Amino acid sequence: MSEALEIQATKAWLEQFVIKLNLCPFAAKPSRENRIHYALEASAEPTQIAERLIDELERLQTSPEIETTLLIVPNTLNDFGVYWDFIEVAESIIEQLGLIGVLQIASFHPEYRFDGAEPDDPANKTNQSPYPMLHLLREESLSEAIAAHPDVTGIPSRNEQLLRSLFPQQAAGSQSATKRGD
């Protein structure tokens, strides 16, 4: 059976964008070691996605060979506002399962927009994925990676500068829109 198109596209995005540009300096190692679990929930029902999220959180707890999970939800949560509302539900699930401090969620969406950023600001691309997804992370592993990195606090500004240099027309459009709004 062939791998779903959505998983293939997500793997390509991770390898050719996130890792290649070093947007997340912590992604290369688990990718290289095949410790990323890609899960696809094709249902368009938020309750099904919540149930799948619970399953994937449990899988991470019982499968030490998996470092991190990307739960891809291509058929729903396409509106960024609806997606963001679901992130609150997902955080609540983590809390209800007693997993705060153990697992956390990072958010990725095709229309991701940082608070206060213009929609066309290239800096948003750091969290713009091919499909809506929830990135499930082990906090212990993340803490270790952060401790070993020489400049964690510089990652966001480095990424902003890099993406604005790679997409200068979008950056110029974003800056002129900001100037018009002042």
Secondary structure, 3 states (H helix, E strand, C coil): CCCCHHHHHHHHHHHHHHHCCCCCCCCHHHHHCCCEEEEECCCCCHHHHHHHHHHHHHHHHHCCCCCEEEEECCCCCCCHHHHHHHHHHHHHHHHHCCCCCCEEEEEECCCCCCCCCCCCCHHHHHHCCCCCEEEEEEHHHHHHHHHHCCCHHHHHHHHHHHHHHHCHHHHHHHHHHHHHHC
